[in-house]
Amino acid sequence: MKLENFLQVIEVYGADSARWPENLREDLEAFLSKNQSVRALLSEYSQLEQSLDKIAIPDFPGLETRVLNQALPLRQQSLTVKLISWLVPTEKFGANLWRSAIAACLPLVFGIVLGNYYSFGISSEVDEYDYWEDELAMIALTDISESEV
């Protein structure tokens, strides 16, 4: 038996040998009978327990009722629950209907933005011949004769 093991048993089970575990009791008592310093240490623990037993525990009237009646803190909601409660609000349903409409339009906006930035294999080459043909047609329709007033 080592001193550390003896101290651990005393700290856990107390200085009274009746509360020590049955399987360790004989070894602890043999270790106690062989060592004078351990007996002094056991005496100190015993005095400490006696002085702690003399301390009166204060009475807290109504403590259990106060603890049981206190409001619980709000629970943390997961991201999906927060998103669903944001999209489909329970209070002022008509006033908050715009949230659902905006959420429904997000894929449309995403598609428009994506379509503007990427061609996805569709080429949009400008044929300069068509451009000049349109310009000449516009010039033909205008009256460019010089008329004197």
C-alpha positions, 0 to 999 in steps of 0.5 A: 500500500502506498501513501497516495492510495491511502490518501485517496481512499480517505478523501473519497470514503472519509476517515471512518474505517467502517465506510472504507471498501471491504476489499481494501479495509484489511490492507488499509488497517495494516498500513495504518498500524505500521506507520505512525505518520499515517495515523497522525494524518488519519487523525487530522482528517478525522478532526477535519470531518468533525469540524465540518460536521459542526457547521450548520447548513443555512435554511433557504426557504422557498429555494426549490420553488424559485428554482422550479418557477424561473424562466428557462433560457431560449433554446438555440434553433438550428439554421433550417428552423430559423430559415423556415420561420423567416420564410413562413412567419406566424405573426402578421402573415400578410405583412410578411408575405414579401419574404416568400415572394423574394425567396421564390424569385431568387432562382430567377435572379440567379438564372438571369445573372448567370445567363448574362455572364456566361454564354454556355456555347452560344456565340453572339457574333455581330455580323458587320454586314447586317449592321451596315445594311441597317444603317444604309436603310435608315439613311435611305429613309431620311430626306437628305435633299437640300431644300431652300427656304 
